[in-house]
Amino acid sequence: MSYQTGFFSRPGASLARALIVTRRELRDTMRDWRVLAPIITLVIILPFILASILSALSPQLIKNLGQSTFHERLLPFTTLAIGFLPMSFCLVIALETFVGEKERNSLEALLSAPLTDFELFLGKYLAATLPTVLASIFGSLSFSFIFTLMGQPFPVSPDLLLIFLALNGVEALVMVAGAVLISTHTTSVRAANIMASFIILPMSICVQLEAVLLLNNLQAGLYLMLLGLVVILALLMRSGVKIFNREEIISREGDNVSFKGILRGFGYYFRRTPQEALAHQKTGQRWTIWRFYRRDIPQLLGLYKSAILVVAISIAGGILVCIWVAYWPVVRDFRDALNLGDRLTGTQNPICQSGTINSITIGGFQGVTWQGLFINNTVSVLLGSGLSLISLGVAGILLLIISTGPVGFILGFFFQLDLNPWPLLAGFILPHGIFELPAVIIGIAAALKISTSVIAPPENMNLGQSFQFAIVNYIKLLGLIVPLLLIAAIIEANITPAIGCWLTGGTI
Amino acid sequence: MASLDFLDAIPISDTSLPLIEADNLVKDFGEFRAVKGVSLKVEAGQILALLGHNGAGKTTTTRMLAAILTPTSGHAIIGGFDSVRQPLEVRKIIGHLTEQPGLYNRMRVLDYLQFFGELQSVPPKLLKERSEEMLKHFDLWDTRQLRMGEYSKGMRQKAALIRALIHEPKVLFLDEPTSAMDPFSAKIVRDAIEDLKRSHRAIILCTHNLAEAEQLADKIAIIRKGEIIIEGTAEELKEKLLGAPHYHVELNKPLREIPPSILALPQVKVLENLSNGFVYETPEPNTTNPAVLKWLVESGLGVVTLSQVPRSLESVYLKIAGEGVAPEANRDEVEQSLLKKSDKPRQAVKM
C-alpha cells in the first residue's frame, strides 16, 4: 500500500529517517569484532600479502606465463577476486540486520516507530550493503595501490577496474537483496543461513563466469553480466520492497513446515475459483466440470493476460529476429552452402514437387503417431515450464523461441528468394498450430507466473499463499493445455500433412 | 520517588473524545482468525487492562491498534487518526512497550533513547534532558555507561518502558510492563503508570498480573479466543461472575443458629454460619447492611465487625478461565454460563 511504501512524496524526509536506521545499524555492525576482523583482514592484510607475493614472483610468473597473460589476465583477475572476497561477510551482515533483529525481538519496537516499511527497508538495506561495497572497493584499490607501490605497474586498466568495482558492487547489492527475501521468510539467523545457499550458489557461479570471461579476454561479456545483474537486482529489490512489510514480518512466527496447512491451502485454491481465492472467500460456487471450464479457466486467462501477452510477443519477436538474422551474410552463406535456393526454386512448386524438400517434409510426418506427438509436446511444455520456474520465465521463453525460430529462418529464406511462404505456413503449421501454440504460450505464461508469484504476490496474499495459488492455477490450466495439445497432436499426425500437400500440391 | 511530572499532561481539549476506539476489529492469518470482532473504547486518563491466556489475541489486538498490523476488517481510531489510513500519525502518538523488551545489546541506554527519540523527531536538546530525567526516575542513570546486554531483566524492561515514553505519547500500549521486575522496580513502574493516567493519557495494559490490573485499571476486558467475552470495572466483573458482594458479621459471642428474622430480611442470603458470626450476600448493601446491623444490635448481639469479604479479580478470571467456563467456549457460551451463575444468587435472595 502506498502509505506503507511511499517514498517519493517527501523523499528528503524519508531518506533522513532511513539514515537514522542506517547509522544505528552501522554503529552496531562496527562494534562487532566478528565483522570487523574479516573486513580488516580482507581489505588490508590479504591485499598486502597477495601484492607482495605477486610482486616478488613477477619475474618468474612473466617468464612462465608470458608478459601478456601475467599483466592482462592474472593481475586483473586477482584484483577482481580480492574485490569479491568481502562478499563473504556481506550475507552475515545482511542476515544479522534483517532476521537477527527479528530473532532478538527488537524489531517490534522499531515497527512501532513512525517509519514507513520502505524507509525501514532502505535504512537496513543501506546498512547491510555499505560496509560490503566499501570493503570491496577498498580491497580492489588497496591491492592495486600496494602492488604499484612495490614498483610494479598498476595491475588493471582503469576501464576494467571500473567494471570490476561495478560488478562487485552490484553483486553485493544482489546478495543483500536476496538476503532480505530470505530474512522475511525465516525467523532465525540459523534458518536464514541455511537458506543463504540459494544466494551463495548462483553468486559463485556468477564469479566463475566472470573469471572465464576475464581469462578469455571477453570484456564485452562482463558488461553483459553487469547488465544482467542489474536486471536481477531490480527484480529482487522490487520483490524485497513489496515483501518487506510489517504484516509479513510480524505474521511469520515460525519456520516449521505444516504439511497439513500446505495441503489445506492447496485444497482451498483448488475448490475456489481464482476470483474467490483472491478475495479469500471461505465459500463459493460448488466445483463442477462446468464451473471449471465456464469460470476458472476464463478467469485465469483474464488474470494471466499480461503474462500470456509477454510470452506471445516474445515468440513473435523471436520469429522476427530470425527473419532478420536470415539476411545476415553469414547465414546467407550457410543457405548457399546448403544449396537451399536451388532446392526451393528448382521447380514451379518448390515445397512438394522438389524431391528433397518434399521427401523431408512428408517423411517427417510419416511414421509419427498422434500419441508420440502428444507425449513429445506435453513433455516439452512441462520442461519449458520447469525451466521458466527456475529462470523467471527466461529459459522457457528462450526454449519457445528456439523451437519457433526456424519458422522465422524459413520465412526469411522464402522472402529472399521471392517465394510465397503462406501455403507452407497455412498447410504445415496452421492446422495444428492454432491449438498447439496457444497451449504452449499459456503453459509458459502460467509457469512464469509461478516464478513471479514470489516476487510480487497479489494484494492480500502472503508469499506462501501466492506461490500455492500460482501452482494450483498452473495445474488448473493444464486442464486447458492438455486437451489443446491432444487435439493438436491428432491434427498434426492425421490432418496437417493432407492439408499441407493439398495446399502445396504435393503428395504424402 | 518523584512522579513523572516532567512529562507534559495531555491538553484537556484533547480528552473530549476517546483516545482509543476500536470497532469490530478482525484479524485473519491465512485461515486462522486470531481476533474476532474486538470493540473497545479508552478515554483520556483511563487504563484498560486486557486480560487473557497466552494466544488469546491480546498482542494481535494491540498490534492492530498500534498500526503494526492491518485489520482484516473493522477499524481503529487512535487519537483521532485511523490506524489503517494514517499509520504514521498513529505511531507518532503511541508508545508501545512490547512483550519482549528487545533492546540492542551492544548499545548504551542513552544511545538507544537517542535513536528512538530521533525516529520520533524529538528535538535533540529536549531528548537529552528527558532521557536524563527518565533514567534518573527509573533508577537507570547510574548504569548508563553499561551496554544494555549487561542489564538485568528488570533493567531491560525499564529501559524499554522509557523508550516507549521518550516522545511523550498520548496513548500507551503496555504489554507486561512489570514482568521480571523486583518488587521495588515494579512499584516504580506501577506508580509511573498511575502518573501517566493522571496526565490524561489513555493506556491499554496487557498483563497476567491480576492484582496489578485490579490496582491500576479503570476497566478490565477479558479476551478469549480473539473475542472480548466480558468487560467492565473490576467491581462489575466481580458482581457479574461472583454474584452480589458478601459480608462477614463477627459477633462477640458464639451464635448457635442464624436468627429467623435475619433470614426473613429481603435481599439477604446467608451463605455460611460461623462459630461467632455468619456470612451473607446481598445485592443491596446500602439498605440491607444497616437493617442487618440494626436488627443485631436490637437483639442484643454484640457486633465486632461487619466487613465486605474481599474478592479478587483472580477469582473472576479463574472462574472464566478455569472452573466455570470451558476453555473452548465461545462468547455466547460464556455469556450463557455467566447468566446461569448470576441467576442463582438472585433467586436465593428472593426467598
Contacts between the chains, C-beta under 8 A, distances in Angstrom:
chain1	res1	chain2	res2	distance
A	3	B	85	7.1
A	3	B	86	7.8
A	3	B	87	6.4
A	3	B	88	7.2
A	4	B	87	7.2
A	17	B	119	6.7
A	20	B	115	6.9
A	20	B	118	5.0
A	20	B	119	5.7
A	21	B	119	7.8
A	24	B	104	7.5
A	24	B	107	7.8
A	24	B	115	5.0
A	27	B	107	7.9
A	27	B	111	7.8
A	28	B	104	6.2
A	28	B	106	5.5
A	28	B	107	7.1
A	31	B	106	4.7
A	32	B	106	7.1
A	104	B	102	6.2
A	104	B	104	7.9
A	104	B	105	7.5
A	105	B	98	7.3
A	105	B	99	7.9
A	105	B	100	3.7
A	105	B	101	7.8
A	105	B	102	3.8
A	106	B	102	3.7
A	106	B	103	6.4
A	106	B	104	5.9
A	107	B	102	7.1
A	108	B	68	7.2
A	108	B	96	7.6
A	108	B	98	4.4
A	108	B	99	7.9
A	108	B	100	7.5
A	108	B	102	6.3
A	109	B	96	7.0
A	109	B	98	5.6
A	109	B	102	5.5
A	109	B	116	7.3
A	109	B	160	7.1
A	109	B	163	6.5
A	109	B	164	8.0
A	111	B	68	5.0
A	112	B	66	5.4
A	112	B	68	6.2
A	112	B	91	6.0
A	112	B	94	6.9
A	112	B	96	3.8
A	112	B	98	7.3
A	113	B	91	6.2
A	113	B	116	6.5
A	113	B	119	4.3
A	113	B	120	6.7
A	114	B	88	4.8
A	114	B	89	7.8
A	114	B	91	4.2
A	114	B	92	4.6
A	114	B	119	6.7
A	114	B	120	6.6
A	114	B	121	7.8
A	115	B	88	7.9
A	115	B	91	7.8
A	115	B	119	6.4
A	116	B	88	6.8
A	246	B	68	5.1
A	246	B	69	6.8
A	247	B	69	6.1
A	247	B	70	6.0
A	250	B	63	6.4
A	250	B	68	6.1
A	250	B	69	5.9
A	251	B	29	5.5
A	251	B	69	7.7
A	261	B	30	7.6
A	264	B	31	6.9
A	265	B	30	7.5
A	268	B	31	7.3
A	280	B	28	7.4
A	462	B	30	7.7
A	465	B	30	6.9
